Amino acid sequence: MRKFLLAVAALVLAVPVLAESHVQPAVTPGGDIPRSFHPAFTAPYPPGGDIPKSFSAPRASFQYVRRELMIPMRDGAKLYTVLIVPKQAGKFPIMLDRTPYSADDSTSHNGGPLPENILSPLEAELVRAGYIFAVQDVRGKYK
């Protein structure tokens, strides 16, 4: 019985302490986007949600070039390689990834104009930053 009374007394004494503590909500009322935020680009249709019946989404041009090569090694073996080259002009560093999991499959997911359409987010970010991304099959695997 003493243990029960002690537990009840602890709860009674803890209620005012718990009531005074302020818990910050996970999402603040009104959202977390600052009032001074302006998006980098605007939607191609007028504000207010009225999309014209003749609206057609703009078609993007490809931001990269995908090339397939057979690169010879010193001993004469040729390794299948896929290069993803940014469209902008310039001298680019190269990031090479040798894989036993098919270079062709890892760079041809869905296809599309953005690097994210065929690469992982990290690899796409490298292409956007101006890297040539090369994926090469290891010896004896796939192509």
Secondary structure per residue as TSV (DSSP state, phi and psi in degrees):
chain	resnum	aa	ss	phi	psi
A	1	M	-	360.0	-36.2
A	2	R	H	-63.9	-38.8
A	3	K	H	-63.5	-40.7
A	4	F	H	-63.4	-46.5
A	5	L	H	-64.3	-38.0
A	6	L	H	-64.1	-40.7
A	7	A	H	-66.5	-41.4
A	8	V	H	-64.3	-43.5
A	9	A	H	-62.7	-39.6
A	10	A	H	-64.7	-39.8
A	11	L	H	-66.6	-42.8
A	12	V	H	-62.7	-40.3
A	13	L	H	-73.8	-27.0
A	14	A	H	-81.2	-23.9
A	15	V	H	-58.6	-48.2
A	16	P	H	-63.2	-34.5
A	17	V	H	-67.0	-42.9
A	18	L	H	-68.3	-34.8
A	19	A	H	-68.3	-32.0
A	20	E	H	-78.5	-26.7
A	21	S	-	-71.7	136.3
A	22	H	-	-102.9	124.2
A	23	V	-	-100.3	125.0
A	24	Q	-	-72.5	127.3
A	25	P	-	-66.9	152.0
A	26	A	S	-63.5	-40.4
A	27	V	S	-119.2	123.2
A	28	T	-	-72.0	146.0
A	29	P	T	-59.8	133.9
A	30	G	T	95.2	-5.6
A	31	G	-	89.7	174.3
A	32	D	S	-107.8	7.3
A	33	I	S	-86.9	125.0
A	34	P	-	-63.6	151.8
A	35	R	T	-64.6	-26.9
A	36	S	T	-87.6	8.4
A	37	F	-	-73.5	132.5
A	38	H	-	-128.7	122.8
A	39	P	-	-62.8	154.1
A	40	A	S	-65.8	-32.9
A	41	F	S	-142.8	154.5
A	42	T	-	-102.2	163.3
A	43	A	-	-66.8	149.1
A	44	P	S	-78.0	7.7
A	45	Y	S	-124.6	160.6
A	46	P	-	-65.2	149.5
A	47	P	T	-65.0	159.7
A	48	G	T	104.1	-6.1
A	49	G	S	86.2	0.2
A	50	D	-	-85.5	97.2
A	51	I	-	-87.7	123.8
A	52	P	-	-61.1	149.9
A	53	K	T	-65.8	-24.8
A	54	S	T	-92.4	12.8
A	55	F	-	-67.9	133.7
A	56	S	-	-134.2	133.7
A	57	A	-	-64.4	141.4
A	58	P	-	-66.5	139.8
A	59	R	-	-89.5	123.8
A	60	A	-	-84.2	147.4
A	61	S	-	-87.0	158.2
A	62	F	-	-66.9	138.5
A	63	Q	S	-96.8	4.7
A	64	Y	E	-149.6	165.5
A	65	V	E	-121.6	131.1
A	66	R	E	-104.6	121.0
A	67	R	E	-121.0	141.9
A	68	E	E	-112.1	128.2
A	69	L	E	-133.0	157.9
A	70	M	E	-113.3	105.5
A	71	I	E	-94.6	122.8
A	72	P	E	-76.9	140.7
A	73	M	-	-94.6	174.3
A	74	R	T	-60.7	-32.4
A	75	D	T	-88.7	4.5
A	76	G	S	98.2	-14.4
A	77	A	-	-67.5	141.3
A	78	K	E	-109.5	129.8
A	79	L	E	-107.3	131.3
A	80	Y	E	-67.7	129.5
A	81	T	E	-135.5	138.9
A	82	V	E	-113.7	127.0
A	83	L	E	-107.6	132.0
A	84	I	E	-111.1	109.7
A	85	V	E	-110.1	129.1
A	86	P	E	-62.0	148.1
A	87	K	S	-72.1	-30.2
A	88	Q	S	-65.1	154.6
A	89	A	-	-81.5	151.2
A	90	G	S	145.5	173.9
A	91	K	-	-91.0	127.8
A	92	F	-	-118.5	143.0
A	93	P	-	-74.0	161.2
A	94	I	E	-116.7	134.7
A	95	M	E	-109.5	116.0
A	96	L	E	-101.9	132.8
A	97	D	E	-126.6	110.9
A	98	R	E	-91.9	131.2
A	99	T	E	-135.4	143.1
A	100	P	S	-89.5	7.7
A	101	Y	S	-112.0	30.3
A	102	S	-	73.7	105.1
A	103	A	H	-64.3	-33.9
A	104	D	H	-65.8	-46.8
A	105	D	H	-66.3	-35.8
A	106	S	H	-78.2	-7.9
A	107	T	T	-123.3	20.7
A	108	S	-	-142.3	49.2
A	109	H	S	-59.9	-75.7
A	110	N	S	-117.5	-22.0
A	111	G	-	78.8	154.0
A	112	G	-	151.3	174.3
A	113	P	S	-75.8	-18.4
A	114	L	S	-100.5	148.9
A	115	P	G	-59.8	-29.3
A	116	E	G	-64.1	-19.9
A	117	N	G	-70.3	-25.3
A	118	I	T	-123.1	-10.0
A	119	L	S	-122.6	167.3
A	120	S	-	-71.3	163.4
A	121	P	H	-57.2	-40.1
A	122	L	H	-64.9	-46.0
A	123	E	H	-65.7	-39.0
A	124	A	H	-63.8	-37.5
A	125	E	H	-65.6	-36.0
A	126	L	H	-64.1	-42.0
A	127	V	H	-64.1	-41.9
A	128	R	H	-64.4	-30.8
A	129	A	T	-81.2	-2.2
A	130	G	T	100.1	25.8
A	131	Y	-	-101.3	146.3
A	132	I	E	-85.2	126.7
A	133	F	E	-104.5	118.8
A	134	A	E	-112.5	128.7
A	135	V	E	-117.4	125.8
A	136	Q	E	-128.1	135.1
A	137	D	E	-72.0	143.1
A	138	V	-	-78.1	168.2
A	139	R	T	-60.3	135.7
A	140	G	T	79.4	7.9
A	141	K	S	-122.2	135.5
A	142	Y	-	53.5	-127.3
A	143	K	-	-83.3	360.0
